[in-house]
Amino acid sequence: MVSSWARRSGVGRTEAVAVSVPVAVMFAIGLWGLDRGGMWRDEAVTFQVARRSVPQIWQLLHSVDAVHGLYYLLMHVVLTAHPGEVALRLPSVCGAAATAGLVAALGVRLCGPRAGLWAGLLYAVTPMAGHFAQEGRSYALVAAGVAGATLLLVQAVRTGSWWAYGGTVAVSCLLHEFAVLVLLAHATTLALSRVPRRVWRGWGLAAGAVVLVLLPLALVSKEQSAQVAWLSAPGLDSVDRLLRAFAGPARLVLLPYLLLVALALCPPLGRRGELTPAAVALPLLVIPPAVLMGVSRFWPLYDERYVLYALAGAPLLAAAGAERLLGMVPRPAVNTLTGVLAIALVFVWQLPVLRQDRAPDRRPDNLAAVSATAGRELRPGDPVLFLPSIVRRSALAYPNGFRGVRDIALRKPGPVSGTLYGQETDPDELRRRLDGLDRVWVVAEPFALRPSWYPGSATERVKLTVVGEEFVPREEVVRKGVTLRLYVRKPPHPFTDWATE
């Protein structure tokens, strides 16, 4: 892509610099503090699944996480070469850097090299982009795929070749199926641009092919929808959080950002068939989040990370607005470097947010800390109950802290049973195993220790019943997101022996 721009000596070099600088900045921000010293629960799933064999991954996808299947296979290759937390997150760093470059490339195509440079840098310094650049999940790669597809859309409207566009959208959707909403955004772009029928025909064939490719995955994932049962219907607070995530959490950044976006939307539509910055960026920014939030009012599916790829529209609009603002000044005193310095000030202002985000405690949990705590408290041979079974993820991600302990409820490990956390024994067998114990460690989610919690699994109910009726707590250690509690068996009732004589 850059090489094609560089065919002409002068302008090509300018365009190449406009793209490569945001790539380098985003890559540096992504590498900064990449080894946080702990994975959280979602990253741990990636880590333990990707290290299974391909047949074991395939077996797992039939029951859970089909939506992440392609990503797991990709990470299987990465982690086979070098398992570790840095390698786990490095593809996301590369994806975020690629997205910054692609946003810059879109800005170059639609507004010119100066606006392209500003758009790419704005993307790179956005805390949301920096956050997901360091997540061992698929979202940064999906964002790169969607940004690439949007650039290919602009090219396809001019060239009439839709193969690369359709393939890129299809791969993005296979990495995460909610990327399919970008087709609605792109259709809106074509409608706003009033493109001729031949363009609609080419796009329609490509979009239809994407839907056909995605359909089997959508059918399988629908059967696994219980995995997102924890999501709730979004409200106005969700809109506000997403706005601040896209533009920046600080008011000093948010207000000028919104002003520039408004300026980009002020001019009327371009000539018939012309793809303007507003026609490309606004649907990308608005349509996927709005549609997913609308659907989630009735069937909760919305989470900010699922629409990370829509973030690309915000810096494109802000950069286009800055370019338009300069056009309104007779003799602008602002040049490319001045704009870069302004973005550098935005980065410095948001630096505390980026720094805090690199602390392990900024995630919902830190499984390395849980494992370290278990290593201090547990001894080889100690019996352990995970309540519920998903808490076993700490032992799967960081087994050293649980080395030598007896997992009382486990029947088959995850790789053998085709499950994420292993298959647990039946309730009667678990009772027999617990009957022979004088003490047991419970590693529990905080909600599992509340009296109001009633698990759907019979095995989980046996854990609660037996431990609650036959044991008493002796020690407790609490880490963020997990509680370790030692239970000892209740002493015999003083009248038991007399009554049975």
C-alpha positions in Angstrom: 0.0 0.0 0.0 2.7 2.5 1.0 4.9 1.3 -1.9 2.2 2.2 -4.4 2.0 5.7 -2.9 5.8 6.1 -3.0 5.9 5.6 -6.8 6.0 9.3 -7.2 9.1 10.7 -5.5 7.9 13.8 -3.7 4.2 13.3 -2.7 4.7 9.5 -2.3 7.3 10.1 0.4 5.0 12.5 2.3 2.2 10.0 2.2 4.4 7.2 3.4 5.6 9.3 6.3 2.0 10.2 7.2 1.2 6.5 7.5 4.4 5.2 9.1 4.7 7.7 11.9 1.3 6.7 13.5 2.3 3.1 13.1 5.5 3.7 15.0 3.8 5.7 17.7 1.1 3.2 18.3 3.6 0.3 18.3 5.7 2.2 21.0 2.6 2.9 23.1 1.5 -0.8 22.8 4.9 -2.1 23.8 5.1 0.2 26.8 4.4 -1.9 29.9 3.3 -4.8 27.9 4.3 -7.4 30.5 2.0 -6.4 33.3 2.9 -9.4 35.4 -0.5 -11.0 35.3 -3.3 -12.1 33.0 -6.9 -11.5 33.6 -9.7 -14.0 33.1 -10.3 -13.4 29.3 -6.6 -13.4 28.5 -6.2 -16.6 30.5 -8.8 -18.3 28.3 -6.9 -17.3 25.2 -3.6 -18.5 26.8 -4.8 -21.9 27.9 -7.0 -22.7 24.9 -4.3 -21.6 22.3 -1.8 -24.0 23.9 -4.0 -27.0 23.2 -3.6 -29.1 20.1 -5.6 -28.2 17.0 -8.0 -31.2 17.4 -8.6 -30.2 21.1 -9.4 -26.6 20.0 -11.8 -27.9 17.4 -13.5 -30.1 20.0 -13.9 -27.1 22.3 -15.4 -24.9 19.7 -18.4 -27.3 19.3 -19.5 -26.4 22.8 -18.2 -22.9 23.7 -16.3 -19.9 22.2 -17.0 -20.7 18.5 -16.9 -16.9 17.9 -13.2 -16.9 18.8 -12.2 -20.0 16.9 -10.1 -18.4 14.2 -8.4 -16.2 16.8 -7.5 -19.2 18.9 -6.0 -21.0 15.9 -3.9 -18.0 15.1 -2.8 -17.7 18.7 -2.0 -21.4 18.7 0.7 -20.7 16.1 2.0 -17.7 18.1 2.2 -19.4 21.5 3.6 -22.6 20.0 6.6 -20.6 19.0 7.0 -18.8 22.3 4.4 -19.1 25.1 4.3 -16.2 27.5 2.4 -13.0 28.3 4.3 -10.8 25.9 3.7 -13.2 23.0 0.1 -13.4 24.0 -0.4 -9.7 23.6 2.0 -8.9 20.8 -0.5 -9.7 18.0 -2.8 -7.1 19.5 0.0 -4.6 19.6 0.7 -5.3 15.9 -3.1 -5.0 15.2 -3.4 -1.7 16.9 -0.3 -0.3 15.1 -1.7 -1.5 11.8 -5.1 0.2 12.6 -3.3 3.5 13.3 -1.5 3.2 9.9 -4.8 2.3 8.1 -6.6 5.2 9.7 -3.8 7.5 8.6 -4.0 6.0 5.1 -7.8 6.7 5.0 -7.1 10.3 6.0 -4.5 10.6 3.3 -6.9 9.3 0.7 -9.9 11.4 1.8 -8.3 14.6 3.0 -4.6 14.6 2.3 -1.3 13.7 4.0 -1.5 16.3 6.8 -5.0 15.2 7.9 -4.0 11.6 7.5 -1.0 12.1 9.8 -3.2 13.8 12.4 -5.9 11.1 12.2 -3.4 8.2 12.7 -1.7 10.0 15.6 -5.1 10.8 17.2 -6.0 7.1 17.0 -2.6 6.1 18.5 -2.9 8.3 21.6 -6.5 7.4 22.4 -6.5 5.5 25.7 -9.1 3.0 24.4 -6.8 2.1 21.5 -3.9 1.7 23.9 -6.0 -0.5 26.3 -6.9 -3.0 23.6 -3.4 -3.0 22.1 -2.4 -4.8 25.3 -5.3 -7.3 25.5 -4.7 -10.9 24.6 -8.0 -11.0 22.7 -9.1 -10.5 19.2 -10.5 -7.0 19.3 -7.4 -5.1 18.1 -7.1 -7.5 15.2 -10.7 -7.0 14.3 -10.2 -3.2 14.4 -7.3 -3.6 11.9 -9.4 -5.7 9.6 -12.3 -3.3 9.6 -10.0 -0.3 9.0 -8.4 -2.2 6.2 -11.8 -3.1 4.7 -12.9 0.6 4.9 -9.8 1.6 3.0 -10.4 -1.1 0.4 -14.0 0.1 0.1 -12.7 3.5 -0.9 -10.5 1.8 -3.5 -13.1 -0.5 -4.8 -15.6 2.3 -5.5 -12.9 3.8 -7.8 -11.5 0.6 -9.3 -14.5 -1.8 -9.3 -12.5 -4.7 -7.8 -14.3 -6.1 -4.7 -12.4 -9.3 -4.0 -9.9 -7.9 -1.5 -12.7 -6.0 0.2 -14.9 -9.0 0.6 -12.1 -11.2 1.8 -10.9 -8.7 4.4 -14.5 -8.2 5.8 -15.0 -12.0 5.9 -11.8 -12.5 7.9 -12.7 -9.7 10.3 -16.1 -11.3 10.9 -14.6 -14.7 11.5 -12.3 -13.1 14.1 -15.4 -11.7 15.8 -18.9 -12.0 14.2 -20.1 -8.5 15.4 -17.7 -7.0 12.8 -20.5 -7.8 10.3 -22.1 -4.6 11.4 -19.5 -2.8 9.4 -21.5 -3.8 6.3 -24.3 -1.6 7.4 -21.9 1.2 7.9 -20.4 0.8 4.5 -23.9 0.6 2.9 -24.7 3.9 4.6 -21.5 5.3 3.2 -22.5 4.3 -0.4 -26.0 5.7 0.1 -24.7 9.1 1.4 -22.2 9.2 -1.5 -24.9 8.4 -4.1 -22.8 5.9 -6.0 -23.9 4.4 -9.3 -25.6 1.0 -9.6 -22.5 -0.8 -10.7 -20.9 0.1 -7.4 -23.9 -1.2 -5.5 -23.8 -4.4 -7.6 -20.2 -5.1 -6.8 -20.6 -4.2 -3.1 -23.8 -6.3 -2.9 -22.0 -9.4 -4.2 -19.1 -9.0 -1.8 -21.4 -8.4 1.2 -23.6 -11.4 0.2 -20.4 -13.6 0.1 -19.4 -12.4 3.5 -22.8 -13.2 5.0 -22.7 -16.7 3.5 -19.2 -17.3 4.9 -20.3 -16.0 8.3 -23.7 -17.9 8.5 -22.4 -21.2 9.9 -20.5 -19.4 12.6 -23.6 -17.3 13.4 -25.7 -20.5 13.8 -23.2 -22.2 16.0 -22.6 -19.2 18.2 -26.4 -18.6 18.6 -26.5 -22.0 20.3 -23.7 -20.8 22.6 -25.4 -17.5 23.5 -25.5 -18.4 27.2 -21.9 -17.3 27.3 -23.0 -13.6 27.1 -25.9 -14.0 29.5 -24.0 -11.7 31.9 -24.5 -8.7 29.6 -27.2 -6.2 30.5 -29.2 -3.8 28.4 -27.3 -0.6 27.6 -28.6 2.9 28.7 -27.6 6.5 28.3 -24.6 5.9 30.6 -23.3 3.4 28.1 -23.6 6.0 25.3 -21.7 8.5 27.5 -18.9 6.0 28.4 -18.5 5.1 24.7 -18.3 8.7 23.7 -15.6 9.4 26.3 -13.8 6.2 25.3 -13.7 7.2 21.6 -12.9 10.9 22.0 -11.0 10.9 25.3 -12.1 10.8 29.0 -10.8 14.3 29.9 -13.2 17.3 29.2 -10.2 19.4 28.1 -9.8 16.9 25.2 -13.4 15.9 24.7 -14.9 19.3 24.0 -12.3 20.4 21.3 -12.6 16.9 19.8 -16.4 17.2 19.5 -16.0 20.7 18.0 -13.7 19.4 15.3 -16.0 16.5 14.5 -18.9 18.9 14.2 -16.9 21.0 11.7 -16.2 17.9 9.6 -19.9 17.3 9.4 -20.8 20.9 8.4 -20.3 20.9 4.6 -23.0 19.4 2.5 -22.6 16.1 0.7 -20.0 15.9 -2.0 -20.5 15.4 -5.7 -22.5 12.3 -6.7 -20.3 9.3 -6.4 -17.7 11.1 -4.2 -16.7 9.5 -0.9 -16.2 12.4 1.5 -14.5 12.1 4.9 -17.9 12.5 6.6 -19.6 9.9 4.4 -17.0 7.3 5.2 -16.1 8.1 8.9 -19.5 9.0 10.4 -21.3 5.7 9.5 -18.3 3.8 10.7 -18.3 5.7 14.0 -22.1 5.6 14.6 -23.8 2.7 12.9 -22.2 -0.4 14.6 -22.5 0.9 18.1 -26.0 2.3 17.5 -27.3 -1.0 16.0 -25.8 -3.2 18.6 -27.1 -1.0 21.4 -30.5 -0.9 19.8 -30.6 -4.7 19.6 -29.3 -5.0 23.1 -32.3 -3.2 24.5 -34.2 -6.4 23.9 -31.4 -9.0 23.6 -28.3 -7.8 25.5 -25.2 -8.3 23.4 -23.5 -4.9 23.7 -20.1 -4.4 25.2 -17.6 -1.6 24.3 -14.9 -4.0 23.1 -17.3 -5.5 20.5 -17.4 -2.1 18.7 -13.8 -1.1 19.2 -13.4 -1.1 15.4 -15.9 1.9 15.2 -13.3 4.0 17.0 -11.5 4.6 13.7 -14.2 7.0 12.6 -13.6 9.5 15.4 -10.0 10.5 14.6 -10.8 10.6 10.9 -13.7 13.1 11.6 -11.6 15.2 14.0 -8.7 15.4 11.5 -11.1 16.3 8.7 -12.6 19.0 11.0 -9.1 20.4 11.7 -8.4 20.5 8.0 -11.7 22.4 7.4 -10.9 24.8 10.2 -7.6 25.7 8.6 -9.5 26.3 5.3 -11.7 28.9 7.0 -8.7 31.0 8.1 -7.3 33.3 5.4 -3.7 32.8 6.3 -3.5 29.9 8.7 -0.6 30.0 11.1 -1.0 26.3 11.8 1.1 23.8 9.9 1.5 20.0 10.1 4.0 20.2 12.9 1.7 22.5 15.0 -1.0 19.9 14.7 1.4 17.1 15.7 2.4 19.2 18.8 -1.3 19.6 19.7 -1.8 15.9 19.6 1.4 15.4 21.7 -0.3 17.7 24.3 -3.4 15.5 24.2 -1.1 12.5 24.8 0.6 14.1 27.7 -2.8 15.2 29.2 -4.1 11.6 28.9 -0.8 10.0 30.0 -2.0 9.3 33.6 -4.9 7.3 32.2 -2.5 5.3 29.9 -0.1 4.7 32.8 -2.8 3.5 35.2 -4.1 1.2 32.5 -0.8 -0.7 32.6 -1.3 -1.8 36.2 -2.6 -5.4 36.6 -5.2 -4.2 39.1 -6.9 -2.1 36.4 -8.4 -5.4 35.0 -11.3 -7.2 36.6 -8.9 -9.6 38.2 -5.3 -10.7 38.3 -4.9 -14.4 38.1 -1.1 -14.3 38.7 -1.8 -12.6 42.1 -4.4 -15.3 42.9 -1.9 -18.0 42.1 0.8 -16.4 44.1 -1.6 -16.2 47.1 -2.5 -19.8 46.7 1.2 -20.7 46.6 1.7 -19.1 49.9 -1.3 -20.7 51.6 -1.7 -24.1 50.0 0.6 -27.1 50.6 1.1 -30.2 48.4 -1.7 -32.6 49.0 -4.2 -30.0 50.2 -7.8 -30.6 48.9 -9.2 -27.7 46.9 -12.7 -26.9 45.7 -13.2 -24.3 43.0 -16.5 -22.5 43.4 -17.8 -22.2 40.8 -15.7 -24.3 38.4 -14.7 -21.3 36.3 -12.4 -20.1 39.2 -10.2 -23.0 38.1 -8.9 -20.5 35.5 -6.3 -19.3 38.0 -4.8 -22.8 38.3 -4.9 -23.3 34.5 -3.2 -20.0 33.7 -0.6 -20.1 36.6 -0.3 -23.7 37.8 2.7 -23.2 40.0 0.7 -21.8 42.8 -1.6 -24.8 42.8 1.1 -27.4 42.2 0.5 -30.7 44.1 -3.0 -29.8 45.4 -5.9 -32.2 44.9 -8.7 -30.8 42.8 -11.5 -32.6 44.6 -14.3 -32.0 42.1 -12.5 -32.4 38.8 -13.3 -35.5 36.7 -11.6 -34.7 33.3 -9.3 -31.8 32.5 -10.4 -29.2 30.0 -8.3 -30.4 27.0 -9.6 -33.9 27.4 -13.2 -33.1 28.0 -13.5 -30.4 25.3 -14.4 -27.7 27.9 -12.8 -24.5 29.1 -12.4 -25.4 32.7 -12.7 -29.2 32.9 -15.6 -31.6 33.5 -16.5 -32.0 37.1 -17.7 -35.2 38.8 -21.3 -36.0 39.5 -22.9 -34.9 42.8 -22.9 -38.3 44.5 -19.2 -38.9 43.8 -18.4 -35.4 45.0 -20.2 -36.2 48.3 -18.2 -39.3 48.7 -14.9 -37.5 48.1 -15.8 -34.8 50.6 -16.9 -37.3 53.3 -13.3 -38.4 53.7 -11.9 -34.9 54.3 -11.2 -33.1 57.6 -10.3 -29.8 55.8 -10.7 -28.3 52.4 -9.7 -25.0 50.7 -12.4 -23.2 48.8 -11.2 -20.9 46.0 -14.3 -18.9 45.2 -15.7 -15.9 43.3 -17.2 -13.4 45.8 -20.7 -13.9 44.5 -20.5 -17.6 45.1 -20.1 -17.0 48.9 -23.3 -14.9 49.1 -26.3 -16.6 50.6 -28.5 -15.4 47.7 -26.5 -17.3 45.1 -28.2 -20.4 43.8 -26.2 -22.3 41.1 -27.9 -24.1 38.3 -25.4 -27.0 38.4 -26.2 -29.9 40.9 -22.5 -30.3 41.5 -22.1 -26.7 42.5 -25.0 -27.0 44.8 -23.4 -30.0 46.5 -20.3 -27.9 47.1 -22.3 -25.3 48.8 -24.4 -27.7 50.8 -21.7 -30.0 52.1 -19.2 -27.2 52.9 -22.0 -25.1 54.6 -23.4 -27.9 56.7 -20.4 -30.0 57.6 -17.5 -27.5 57.7 -16.7 -24.2 59.4 -14.4 -21.5 58.1 -11.0 -21.3 59.7 -8.9 -18.9 57.6 -9.6 -16.5 54.7 -7.5 -14.6 52.2 -9.1 -12.1 49.8 -7.6 -11.0 46.5 -9.4 -8.8 44.0 -12.0 -11.0 42.4 -11.2 -14.2 44.3 -11.5 -15.4 47.9 -9.4 -18.3 49.4 -11.1 -19.8 52.5 -10.0 -22.8 54.6 -12.8 -24.9 55.9 -12.4 -27.6 58.7 -14.9 -30.2 59.5 -17.2 -29.5 62.4 -16.5 -31.5 65.6 -18.9 -34.3 66.4 -21.9 -33.3 68.4 -21.2 -34.0 72.1 -24.3 -36.2 72.5 -23.9 -38.1 69.3 -22.0 -41.1 70.9 -24.3 -41.3 73.9 -27.4 -41.3 71.8 -26.3 -44.1 69.6 -25.2 -46.4 72.5 
